Amino acid sequence: MNKLVLLASVFSLLFTISCKRDDKLGSENNPIKLYFTPSVDADTIASNSTDFLQFLEKETGYFFKSGIPTNYISVVEAFGSARADIGVMNSFGYIMANEKYGASAKLKVIRHGHDYYQGQIIAHVDSGIESIKDLEGKKFAFTDPSSTSGYMFPLKIMKEAKVNPSNKTFAIKHDNVVTMVYQKQVDAGATYYSAPDENGKIRDARARVKTQFPDVEEKVKIIKTTEKIPNDPFVFRKDLPKEITDKFIAAVKKYIATEKGKTVFKNIYSVGGLVDATDADYDGLRNMIKEININIEEQLSK
């Protein structure tokens, strides 16, 4: 009898393992993994993305699971280890994911009517900094080493001006950089830039801390803005079934056209719409990376 019980247990275990192996991507036991780049607070992304995931599941018939890593590079690595099927990434993160793991950009976000954004170099009004040359020997905060607006494009400006701050730190998030400059922890920093609206209301990174620091516009000034950067793409894993890709794209376009969808994406990434994208849209960024000599392998190893 014990042998029969043991044999039954073995067959049950083998059946369970076989079923798990046969679970198709998008099933309850093997949900599609959607990653969000942590350019804003993780709690903000998590609380706002729940409704989005529920909409996706209803529209596509697939199950979804979200992930919010602690940094930009973790999103890239998730594509290399098959932990991510789809990701909302920053532009440089996409370049790395494409070069290393064959991921493809299919959509690009629209902010304030544009499919591009810029970086900016900001400084405290008491810092004595009036131009890029004045950054020499100052304390400076970037966001993340893989951030285009918060690191690479501002770095390009400083390299071209041949200036070198004495102390450089990475604050990870754009609002953290603004806060550090405001509180004089550093003299200057780099964040994203968007032009003010038609009423003059600021929409750059300083707007993210205006509730906490109402006088941030008076205390933190813009020294220089960078050239244009292509907006964040929705990125799809290499070999992801076309049916899943097509259904996701149709669903996310439908969602962002709703009032709820507009609110959710505005809260997460200040997104106002989506347009189709191709890999070629990011060739200009690739050229910039070569120009300032950023090593993809080194970025992935950090």
PyMOL commands that set and color helices and strands:
alter all, ss='L'
color gray80, all
select helices_A, chain A and resi 2-22+42-60+72-80+91-101+132-135+148-161+174-182+205-209+216-219+242-256+259-269+279-291+296-301
alter helices_A, ss='H'
color red, helices_A
select strands_A, chain A and resi 32-36+64-67+86-88+104-110+116-124+139-142+167-170+188-193+220-225+229-230+233-236+273-276
alter strands_A, ss='S'
color yellow, strands_A
deselect
rebuild
show_as cartoon
